[in-house]
Amino acid sequence: MSIAYSVYPDHLAASHQVASLMAEAVASHPSCVLGLATGSTPLQVYSELCRRHREDGLSFGDVTTFNLDEYLGLKVGHPQSYRHFMQTQLFDQVDIDIPRTHFPDVHADDVQQASEHYEHQLSESGGIDLQLLGIGTNGHIGFNEPGTTLESLTRVVDLAPSTIRSNTRFFESAEQVPRQAITMGIASILRAKKVVLLATGAAKAAAVAGAIQGPITADNPASYLQSHADVLFVLDEPAAAQLDAR
């Protein structure tokens, strides 16, 4: 099954398209369940959603959210935690009900049990209606690094060296970057009804091309999305540069 994709001139245009898709999902189904991603790629998506809330009255009052992942080893409220990211970039700026926002409990005494509980919460929610993803330069989605199996569920993972290097820009030094996280698994992600992956920049071009037009392989976890019935990659021109014209 091939993956649909659309290409936009730049990061901002691609981000606004993703925001439009998410806003349409919320407007048409106010109690929808959104799967959310973090990092630098979706910043403009969340900024545009906040603008639509302020200026157009887009309401998140009945929306439920599940984040893909969270670092292990950071203190509660750490400025580089993904909970803090989502609070500052979206939740604090819209009318969302905070108890409806979910993250893996990385501070639990038993993080394996916490991972299983998160999987249970996903199921109990009725499933994610729209899952937003980014993609790593090595093809990871969530923190599902190369080598991840198709059947993987929410669990504790070790971060690949390339992911640690990439995330060093958010910390004062590489030593401060967590080495582990809890992430939704590939099977968890594939249960979403619709998946939208935003990728921008030339550094993502090889991973994008492999995910869309390469074989389905654990070497590029995003390629597993080829087996999903409703996936859209939203790209800027640099991220699409290695795709073959078909």
Disulfide bonds with the S-S distance in Angstrom:
none
